[in-house]
């Protein structure tokens, strides 16, 4: 599921923008992020924390790693159905995200990745449609169409639970995103784009410089373990 997110550049871009909007909008040409999924904690931290870091994001500009912008994300997968829309992950992930912040990452987020089946046709609802006319943002409104709103409903419900459960942890970024209803949508060539619900991640002033040095050292030792996601398409 994590690889499906990272390799879906449009969805990943919306997720990262939601977590780091000020940084994302000002990223220079030649910049991007290196993403490594499932990093064993012991590789980069001396903290006695078992398990792994679900997503480690290291921004760069040219040949420079922007270590002050490193982000760690705790990921939980929510498998819902039309009949059980209120289902939650086995764990919300809040304690794990809090532990990442305590470890000293500058930015931390908690993401719920949602997959589901589809709604029956009789449950579909109308949704507005517009056609973009030019690069200035002018649009033409088209007739509404019947659409399966299940992805929207699931993201809204999941994000509401996350926001309510993290009132005491406002610095942790939040994401509720929808990946798909079948294998082709999740990992294939027919990936939908439902805009995720997000809350920005705030800077952790108690970040650990030695942790960031170990992140950089691990990148230099094994850069092939990181996926390169450039901010802009190649010219």
C-alpha positions in Angstrom: 0.0 0.0 0.0 2.8 2.4 0.8 4.6 1.7 -2.5 1.3 2.2 -4.3 1.0 5.7 -2.7 4.6 6.7 -3.4 4.5 5.5 -7.1 1.3 7.4 -7.7 3.0 10.8 -8.1 -0.1 12.9 -8.4 -1.7 11.5 -5.2 1.6 11.6 -3.3 2.0 15.2 -4.4 -1.3 16.2 -3.0 -0.5 14.3 0.3 2.9 16.0 0.6 1.4 19.4 -0.2 -1.2 19.0 2.5 1.5 18.1 5.0 4.0 20.8 4.0 2.1 23.4 2.0 4.5 26.3 2.6 7.6 24.2 1.7 6.0 22.5 -1.3 4.8 25.7 -3.0 8.3 27.2 -2.8 10.4 24.1 -3.9 13.0 25.2 -6.4 13.7 23.6 -9.8 15.9 20.5 -9.3 14.3 19.7 -6.0 12.2 16.8 -4.8 12.1 14.2 -2.0 13.7 10.9 -1.5 11.3 8.4 0.1 12.1 5.2 1.8 9.4 2.8 3.1 9.7 0.5 6.1 13.0 1.7 7.6 14.1 -0.3 10.6 14.3 2.1 13.5 17.7 0.7 14.6 19.3 1.8 11.3 19.0 5.5 12.2 18.2 5.8 15.9 19.7 4.7 19.1 16.3 5.0 20.8 14.9 1.7 22.2 11.9 1.7 19.9 11.1 -1.6 18.2 9.7 -1.9 14.7 10.1 0.4 11.7 9.4 3.8 10.3 6.7 3.3 7.7 7.8 6.3 5.5 10.9 8.3 5.7 10.9 11.4 3.5 14.1 13.4 2.9 13.8 16.5 0.7 16.6 17.7 -1.5 17.6 20.6 -3.7 20.1 19.8 -6.3 22.8 17.7 -4.6 21.9 19.0 -1.1 19.8 17.0 1.4 17.5 19.4 3.3 17.7 17.6 6.7 15.8 20.2 8.6 12.8 19.2 6.5 13.0 15.4 7.1 9.6 13.8 7.8 8.6 10.5 9.3 5.1 9.1 8.7 3.2 6.4 10.6 0.9 4.6 8.2 -2.2 2.5 9.0 -4.3 0.7 6.4 -8.1 0.9 6.7 -10.0 -1.8 4.8 -13.6 -0.7 4.6 -16.7 -1.9 2.8 -20.0 -0.2 1.9 -21.7 -2.3 4.6 -19.1 -1.4 7.2 -18.2 2.2 6.5 -17.5 2.9 10.2 -14.6 0.4 10.4 -11.4 1.7 12.0 -7.8 0.3 11.7 -6.8 -2.1 14.5 -4.7 0.8 15.8 -5.2 4.5 15.1 -1.4 5.0 15.1 -1.3 8.0 17.4 1.1 6.6 20.0 3.5 5.5 17.2 3.4 9.0 15.6 4.0 10.6 19.0 7.0 8.2 19.5 8.4 9.4 16.1 8.2 13.0 17.3 9.9 12.1 20.6 12.7 10.4 18.6 13.5 13.9 17.2 12.2 14.0 13.6 11.6 17.6 12.5 8.2 16.8 11.0 5.9 13.8 11.8 2.6 12.7 10.3 0.0 10.0 10.7 -1.6 8.6 7.5 -4.6 6.3 7.0 -4.6 4.6 3.6 -8.1 3.5 2.7 -9.2 0.7 0.4 -12.8 -0.6 0.0 -15.3 -2.2 -2.3 -17.8 -0.1 -4.3 -21.3 1.2 -3.5 -24.3 -0.3 -5.2 -25.6 2.0 -8.0 -28.7 3.0 -6.0 -26.4 4.6 -3.4 -24.6 6.8 -5.8 -25.2 10.6 -5.5 -24.8 13.6 -7.9 -21.5 15.4 -8.0 -20.6 18.6 -9.8 -18.3 18.5 -12.9 -16.2 21.3 -14.5 -13.9 21.4 -17.5 -10.7 23.4 -17.2 -10.4 25.7 -20.2 -6.9 27.2 -19.8 -3.8 27.5 -17.6 -5.3 30.6 -16.0 -7.9 28.4 -14.1 -10.9 29.3 -16.1 -13.5 26.6 -16.0 -16.8 25.6 -17.6 -19.4 23.9 -15.4 -20.9 20.8 -16.9 -24.1 18.9 -15.9 -23.8 16.9 -12.7 -23.2 13.2 -12.9 -24.1 10.3 -10.6 -21.0 9.1 -8.7 -20.0 6.6 -6.1 -19.3 8.9 -3.0 -18.0 6.0 -0.9 -14.3 7.2 -1.2 -15.3 10.7 0.0 -17.4 9.5 2.8 -14.7 7.1 4.0 -12.0 9.8 3.9 -14.2 12.3 5.7 -15.1 9.8 8.5 -11.5 8.7 8.9 -10.1 12.2 9.0 -12.7 13.3 11.6 -11.7 10.4 13.9 -8.0 11.3 13.5 -8.6 15.0 14.1 -10.7 14.3 17.2 -8.2 11.8 18.6 -5.2 14.1 18.2 -6.5 17.3 19.8 -3.6 17.0 22.3 -1.1 16.5 19.5 -1.8 19.4 17.1 1.8 19.3 15.6 1.3 15.8 14.1 0.2 16.1 10.4 -2.8 14.0 9.4 -3.8 12.3 6.1 -6.8 10.3 5.1 -6.5 9.1 1.6 -8.3 6.7 -0.7 -6.3 4.2 -2.8 -8.9 2.2 -4.6 -11.5 -0.5 -4.8 -9.6 -3.3 -6.6 -6.1 -4.3 -7.6 -6.0 -2.3 -10.8 -6.9 0.9 -9.0 -4.5 0.3 -6.1 -1.4 -1.0 -8.0 -2.4 -1.0 -11.6 -2.8 1.5 -14.5 -6.3 2.7 -13.6 -5.5 4.6 -10.4 -8.2 7.1 -9.4 -7.3 10.5 -7.8 -9.5 11.4 -4.9 -8.0 14.5 -3.2 -7.0 13.5 0.4 -8.0 15.2 3.6 -5.0 16.6 5.3 -3.7 18.6 8.2 -0.3 20.2 8.0 2.6 18.9 10.1 4.2 21.5 12.3 7.9 21.9 13.1 9.3 20.0 16.0 11.7 22.4 17.8 13.1 19.5 19.8 14.5 17.8 16.7 17.6 15.6 17.2 20.6 16.7 15.1 22.4 13.4 15.6 19.3 11.6 14.3 19.4 13.7 11.1 23.1 13.0 10.7 22.4 9.3 10.8 19.7 9.7 8.2 22.1 11.4 5.9 24.8 8.8 6.6 22.3 6.0 5.8 21.3 7.7 2.5 25.0 8.0 1.5 25.6 4.3 2.3 22.5 3.0 0.4 20.9 5.6 -1.9 19.3 2.8 -3.9 16.9 2.1 -1.0 15.3 5.5 -1.5 12.7 6.4 -4.2 13.4 9.7 -6.0 10.2 11.8 -6.4 11.1 15.0 -8.2 9.0 18.1 -7.6 8.7 18.9 -11.3 8.5 16.8 -14.4 11.7 16.6 -16.5 11.9 19.3 -19.2 
